Amino acid sequence: MDLTTFKAKAIAEAKSHPCGDWVYKDPSTGKVRETASWQASHLDNVDGKLIETKFEKLEAPQFRSADGQYYEEAALPEQGDEYCTTLYAAQMKAERNARISDTDDYATIGDITVQREAGGKRTALTDDEKAEITVYRQALRDLPETEGFPWVEFPALPGCISYEAGLKISQRAAQKEAMK
């Protein structure tokens, strides 16, 4: 993925979460705390008294950013290169950490077996395959220091674990997609 593509996806994601036409803004910060499609009201308990504040009508549409706040489209943090790079770096590090975790058992259990293909019989890892996994794990750890990070590719999975670890990677991707 590159910055332009990620930025477009991030903006589209934010725009898929529009704010209601009416909002209650935090009096101290001015940030949207609640939204509604109609003129609702908000009740605050101030010194034991309930204070009702009517929602105000938005002048222009606002959208929920990845930071959880609402902004007009032009003011979305996703419009900025630095914000998108930081956001993508965090996503890459989270996936990198998950991929390291995916391989923990292969690195720590001496007599672990792996399924190398769908429906295949489990077989033990050879010493050479264990060494490949160690190199792969180190490449994952070094990923944030790679030239061009976060706009880099993950290292290739060692063939000996590509089926099992690949399933875990695919399942995570499907879960992320389902949560959108």
C-alpha positions as CSV (number, residue, x, y, z in Angstrom):
1,M,0.0,0.0,0.0
2,D,1.1,3.6,-0.6
3,L,0.2,6.8,1.1
4,T,-2.2,8.0,-1.7
5,T,-4.1,4.7,-1.6
6,F,-4.2,4.6,2.2
7,K,-5.3,8.2,2.5
8,A,-8.2,7.7,0.0
9,K,-9.3,4.6,2.0
10,A,-9.1,6.5,5.3
11,I,-11.1,9.4,4.0
12,A,-13.7,7.0,2.5
13,E,-13.9,5.2,5.8
14,A,-14.5,8.5,7.7
15,K,-17.1,9.6,5.2
16,S,-19.0,6.3,5.7
17,H,-19.7,7.5,9.3
18,P,-21.5,10.8,8.9
19,C,-22.6,12.7,12.0
20,G,-26.3,13.3,12.5
21,D,-27.7,16.7,11.5
22,W,-28.0,17.8,15.2
23,V,-25.2,17.7,17.8
24,Y,-24.4,18.3,21.4
25,K,-21.0,19.8,21.8
26,D,-19.0,19.6,25.0
27,P,-19.1,23.1,26.4
28,S,-15.5,23.0,27.5
29,T,-13.9,21.6,24.4
30,G,-16.4,22.3,21.6
31,K,-16.1,18.7,20.4
32,V,-19.2,16.7,19.4
33,R,-20.3,14.4,22.3
34,E,-23.6,13.2,20.9
35,T,-25.3,13.3,17.5
36,A,-28.9,12.8,16.4
37,S,-31.0,13.0,13.3
38,W,-33.5,15.3,15.0
39,Q,-33.4,18.2,17.5
40,A,-32.8,16.3,20.7
41,S,-31.6,17.6,24.1
42,H,-28.9,16.6,26.5
43,L,-29.2,16.5,30.3
44,D,-26.2,17.3,32.5
45,N,-26.2,17.0,36.3
46,V,-24.6,20.2,37.5
47,D,-24.4,20.6,41.3
48,G,-27.4,18.3,41.7
49,K,-29.5,20.1,39.2
50,L,-30.4,18.8,35.8
51,I,-29.6,21.2,33.1
52,E,-31.1,20.6,29.6
53,T,-29.2,21.7,26.5
54,K,-30.8,21.5,23.1
55,F,-28.8,20.0,20.3
56,E,-27.6,22.5,17.7
57,K,-28.1,22.0,14.0
58,L,-24.9,21.5,12.0
59,E,-24.2,24.1,9.3
60,A,-22.2,21.6,7.2
61,P,-21.9,17.7,7.2
62,Q,-19.4,16.2,9.6
63,F,-17.8,12.8,9.6
64,R,-16.2,10.6,12.3
65,S,-12.5,10.4,12.0
66,A,-10.4,7.4,13.1
67,D,-9.6,9.5,16.2
68,G,-13.3,9.3,17.2
69,Q,-14.0,13.0,16.7
70,Y,-16.3,14.6,14.1
71,Y,-15.0,17.0,11.4
72,E,-16.1,18.7,8.2
73,E,-14.6,16.8,5.3
74,A,-11.9,19.3,4.6
75,A,-10.8,19.3,8.2
76,L,-10.6,15.5,8.6
77,P,-7.2,14.6,10.0
78,E,-7.2,11.9,7.3
79,Q,-6.5,14.7,4.8
80,G,-3.0,15.0,6.2
81,D,0.0,12.9,5.1
82,E,1.5,12.8,8.6
83,Y,-1.7,11.7,10.2
84,C,-2.2,8.9,7.7
85,T,1.4,7.8,7.9
86,T,1.1,7.6,11.7
87,L,-2.2,5.8,11.5
88,Y,-0.9,3.3,8.9
89,A,2.3,2.7,11.0
90,A,0.2,1.8,14.0
91,Q,-1.8,-0.7,11.9
92,M,1.4,-2.2,10.4
93,K,2.9,-2.6,13.9
94,A,-0.3,-4.2,15.2
95,E,-0.2,-6.7,12.3
96,R,3.5,-7.2,12.7
97,N,3.0,-8.0,16.4
98,A,0.2,-10.4,15.5
99,R,2.4,-12.2,12.9
100,I,5.2,-12.6,15.5
101,S,2.6,-14.0,17.9
102,D,1.4,-16.4,15.2
103,T,4.8,-17.9,15.1
104,D,5.5,-18.1,18.9
105,D,4.7,-21.8,19.2
106,Y,7.0,-22.7,16.3
107,A,9.8,-20.9,18.0
108,T,9.3,-22.2,21.6
109,I,7.9,-25.7,21.3
110,G,10.8,-28.0,20.3
111,D,8.8,-30.9,18.9
112,I,5.9,-28.9,17.3
113,T,4.3,-30.3,14.2
114,V,2.7,-28.3,11.3
115,Q,0.1,-28.8,8.8
116,R,1.6,-27.8,5.5
117,E,-1.5,-28.0,3.3
118,A,-5.2,-28.3,3.6
119,G,-6.1,-31.8,4.7
120,G,-2.5,-32.7,5.0
121,K,-0.9,-34.8,7.8
122,R,1.0,-32.8,10.5
123,T,4.8,-33.2,10.4
124,A,7.7,-32.1,12.5
125,L,9.7,-29.0,11.6
126,T,13.3,-29.7,10.6
127,D,16.2,-27.7,12.1
128,D,16.5,-25.8,8.9
129,E,12.8,-24.9,8.9
130,K,13.1,-23.7,12.5
131,A,16.0,-21.5,11.5
132,E,13.9,-20.0,8.6
133,I,11.2,-19.2,11.2
134,T,13.8,-17.5,13.4
135,V,15.0,-15.4,10.4
136,Y,11.3,-14.5,9.6
137,R,10.6,-13.5,13.2
138,Q,13.7,-11.2,13.2
139,A,12.7,-9.6,9.9
140,L,9.3,-8.8,11.5
141,R,10.9,-7.3,14.5
142,D,13.2,-5.2,12.3
143,L,10.3,-4.1,10.1
144,P,9.8,-0.6,11.7
145,E,13.4,0.2,11.0
146,T,13.1,-0.8,7.3
147,E,13.7,2.0,4.8
148,G,10.3,3.5,3.8
149,F,8.4,2.1,6.8
150,P,5.4,2.0,7.1
151,W,5.0,1.8,3.3
152,V,6.7,-1.6,3.0
153,E,5.7,-5.2,2.5
154,F,5.8,-7.8,5.2
155,P,8.5,-10.4,4.8
156,A,7.4,-13.6,3.0
157,L,6.2,-16.4,5.3
158,P,8.6,-19.4,5.4
159,G,7.1,-22.2,3.2
160,C,7.0,-24.6,6.1
161,I,4.4,-22.5,8.0
162,S,2.8,-20.6,5.1
163,Y,-0.4,-22.7,5.2
164,E,-1.1,-22.4,9.0
165,A,0.2,-18.9,9.5
166,G,-1.4,-17.8,6.2
167,L,-4.8,-18.9,7.6
168,K,-4.3,-16.8,10.7
169,I,-3.4,-13.7,8.6
170,S,-6.5,-14.3,6.3
171,Q,-8.8,-14.7,9.3
172,R,-7.6,-11.4,10.8
173,A,-8.1,-9.6,7.5
174,A,-11.7,-11.1,7.3
175,Q,-12.4,-10.0,10.9
176,K,-11.2,-6.4,10.2
177,E,-13.4,-6.3,7.0
178,A,-16.4,-7.6,8.9
179,M,-16.0,-4.9,11.6
180,K,-16.2,-2.0,9.1
